[in-house]
Amino acid sequence: MPQVMEFKLPDLGEGLTEAEIVRWLVAVGDVVEVDQPVVEVETAKAMVEVPCPYGGVVTARFGEEGTELPVGAPLITVAVGAGSEPEPAAVAESSGSGNVLVGYGTDHSRPARRKRVARPAAMAAAAVVAPVAAVAAVAAPAPAAPAQASGPVPVISPLVRKLARDNGVDLRALRGSGPEGLILRADVEAALRAPAPAAQVAATPVAAPEGATRIPLKGLRGAVAEKLSRSRREIPEATCWVDADATELMAARAAMNAAAGPKISVLALLARICTAALARYPELNSTVDLAANEIVRLPSVHLGFAAQTERGLVVPVVRDAQSRSPESLSAEFGRLTELARTGKLAPADLTGGTFTLNNYGVFGVDGSTPIINHPEAAMLGVGRIVDKPWVHEGQLAVRKVVQLSLTFDHRVCDGGAAGGFLRYVADCVESPAILLRSL
């Protein structure tokens, strides 16, 4: 006899507690295979296609497109044939497509780990803790800051998540007292007993004139708003800037691209310069652990870059940028940018950054004082590269000039280190040969 299995919205990682149904990919009566995507959902981090761990006939769907569902709510039911494995973990061990979404689906490279996982929430937590590097949503060594807002939230118990959700407790802001930072019921209850900060007093709705349009501050826009607000609340930031002659850098890029092989982007060259500068000034590749009252200097550079999409601003992360060549950086920037444009970035692509490179010159502007991507310690901004009069070798000439700005967390370093970093970046832009000494 066929057995009807219920598939619930899985834990998508990064402490996300809900997702909005964007598009159903299957209908009632359709036959689905193990690991086949059945629905596209939007979280505060990205658009994600959710694969179902069961194979069979879809008997029901829960939720219309545009509906927001909490983690753990039913998504679909599937009638599987006699002899099918009933548990998601067991299904994951059978032959499947190999697709994995934060612990869901098959992964033949880690069968032992799959066998130990018994519940979807546990599967998601185990998968998230391993790959997340620092902050995302969502890979390489992570900052040793257990209370970071956008880092992994090890919460195994659905009861703990429900308690936090029902009482408006942000799990990302809690320091877990359990093994490896596991958040326990006692941690949530302690947060409920603590006095509420003055900044969290309920706001009075703003009176709007007739004809005004209200746009819900949720999803990606809401996540950006929350993160930027927290950055401004917690980080005492300062900004310094300098104009640089980028003529030689552009000439070097043209020479590289004239040779055979993949083309090198300006962003990739600037990224390579940044990683060299961070090797000299490692205090800017760090984070502040408020709970421990420590500055944590990070061993690897996971470089975020700002990308504007139709859905808003996202910051994909290039892992281990310090070990990549300009060609590799160009390829990874291109891959992540395309995923961002199509809304296919996974939560793992959007988290773990340790330093951000923001090329706002693409908008035709020269300068900016950006807000630091919390919990990072610095962001380099790059304006447009434009022809300007410039004194070169004692003569007035038309040169390609760019404004560089560095916004940094004044807790991790003073102006000397920040100025030294920015000056080194500018020197490499003006004389790319300087960079060869660091390779």
Salt bridges, closest charged atoms under 4 A:
GLU6 OE1 - LYS8 NZ 3.99
ASP11 OD2 - ARG161 NH2 2.56
GLU20 OE1 - LYS218 NZ 3.87
GLU40 OE1 - ARG23 NE 3.43
GLU40 OE2 - LYS344 NZ 2.98
GLU42 OE2 - ARG311 NH2 2.57
GLU49 OE2 - LYS344 NZ 3.22
ASP107 OD2 - ARG110 NE 2.94
ASP166 OD2 - LYS162 NZ 2.72
ASP170 OD1 - ARG172 NE 3.04
GLU189 OE2 - ARG185 NE 2.93
GLU234 OE2 - ARG230 NE 2.59
GLU234 OE1 - HIS374 NE2 2.94
GLU237 OE2 - ARG232 NE 2.79
ASP245 OD2 - ARG399 NE 2.75
GLU248 OE2 - ARG399 NH2 3.57
GLU332 OE2 - ARG335 NH2 2.85
ASP366 OD1 - ARG384 NE 2.53
ASP387 OD1 - LYS400 NZ 3.16
GLU393 OE2 - HIS392 NE2 3.72
ASP409 OD2 - ARG411 NH2 2.71
ASP414 OD1 - HIS410 ND1 4.00
ASP427 OD1 - ARG423 NE 2.97
GLU430 OE1 - ARG423 NH2 3.68
